[in-house]
Amino acid sequence: MIWRNDSWLPVSSFINLKSTEVPQEKMVRFRTLGDITITGGIESEATKLNDVIHEIETSRHTERGNREDDKRSENSMEERKKEGYF
């Protein structure tokens, strides 16, 4: 994983590492599945549904707050639609 824009992103062939980014092994969970470059992970030790629910209930951050796409621009989803992503 790499830490970018206040969220964890998995290292993959779809993400270009910056010279300052050092991959780390982390246990994270993702709010949604989909494009690997859109959703950032949340550091989490939760392994059971009740643990995830407890994390969500007690978190001070919204689950949507880790969407990398939302951090790119205000119109990122609309831009993706025009590019044929959906």
WOWOUR-V603887 format. One record per residue. RES is the residue in one letter. PHI is phi in degrees with one decimal (none if undefined). BURIAL is 1 if it has 24 or more other ideal C-beta (glycine too) atoms within 12 Angstrom, else 0. D_LAST is the distance of its C-alpha to the last C-alpha in Angstrom with 2 decimals. Layout:
BEGIN
{{RES | PHI | BURIAL | D_LAST} {RES | PHI | BURIAL | D_LAST}}
END
This chain:
BEGIN
{{M | none | 1 | 26.21} {I | -125.1 | 1 | 26.43} {W | -95.3 | 0 | 26.91} {R | -145.4 | 1 | 24.78} {N | 53.5 | 0 | 24.20} {D | 65.9 | 0 | 25.94} {S | -153.2 | 1 | 23.89} {W | -92.4 | 1 | 24.04} {L | -118.8 | 1 | 21.55} {P | -72.6 | 1 | 22.06} {V | -72.7 | 0 | 23.46} {S | -155.8 | 0 | 21.41} {S | -71.5 | 0 | 20.92} {F | -90.6 | 0 | 17.69} {I | -120.0 | 0 | 19.82} {N | -85.6 | 0 | 22.68} {L | -72.4 | 0 | 25.72} {K | -83.5 | 0 | 27.83} {S | -61.1 | 0 | 31.56} {T | -91.1 | 0 | 32.34} {E | -91.1 | 0 | 29.98} {V | -117.6 | 0 | 31.74} {P | -60.4 | 0 | 29.85} {Q | -132.4 | 0 | 31.29} {E | -89.7 | 0 | 31.23} {K | -138.6 | 0 | 30.16} {M | -97.3 | 0 | 29.46} {V | -133.3 | 1 | 26.30} {R | -129.0 | 1 | 23.94} {F | -117.4 | 1 | 20.30} {R | -65.1 | 1 | 19.14} {T | -134.4 | 0 | 15.84} {L | -101.2 | 0 | 14.56} {G | 150.1 | 0 | 11.41} {D | -56.2 | 0 | 10.98} {I | -62.9 | 0 | 14.67} {T | -92.6 | 1 | 14.60} {I | -93.1 | 1 | 13.10} {T | -107.1 | 1 | 15.64} {G | -83.5 | 1 | 19.35} {G | -87.5 | 1 | 21.94} {I | -112.9 | 1 | 24.94} {E | -60.4 | 0 | 28.29} {S | -157.8 | 1 | 29.59} {E | -103.8 | 0 | 32.34} {A | -64.7 | 0 | 31.15} {T | -121.3 | 0 | 31.30} {K | -125.8 | 0 | 31.62} {L | -54.5 | 0 | 29.69} {N | -61.4 | 0 | 32.58} {D | -67.0 | 0 | 32.50} {V | -64.1 | 0 | 28.83} {I | -59.4 | 0 | 29.62} {H | -62.2 | 0 | 32.63} {E | -59.1 | 0 | 30.71} {I | -64.1 | 0 | 28.25} {E | -64.6 | 0 | 31.23} {T | -101.4 | 0 | 33.21} {S | -72.7 | 0 | 30.66} {R | -96.0 | 0 | 31.02} {H | -119.1 | 0 | 27.38} {T | -74.8 | 0 | 24.34} {E | -64.3 | 1 | 21.90} {R | -69.8 | 0 | 19.07} {G | -61.1 | 0 | 21.30} {N | -98.1 | 1 | 20.22} {R | -73.6 | 1 | 16.58} {E | -58.3 | 1 | 16.81} {D | -60.2 | 1 | 13.85} {D | -68.2 | 1 | 16.02} {K | -84.3 | 0 | 18.91} {R | -72.9 | 0 | 17.54} {S | -167.0 | 0 | 17.58} {E | -67.3 | 0 | 17.55} {N | -110.0 | 0 | 14.55} {S | -59.2 | 0 | 12.45} {M | -66.2 | 0 | 9.39} {E | -62.5 | 0 | 9.93} {E | -62.6 | 0 | 10.51} {R | -64.2 | 0 | 7.32} {K | -60.3 | 0 | 5.62} {K | -64.2 | 0 | 8.65} {E | -80.9 | 0 | 8.40} {G | 88.1 | 0 | 5.54} {Y | -64.2 | 0 | 3.82} {F | -96.2 | 0 | 0.00}}
END
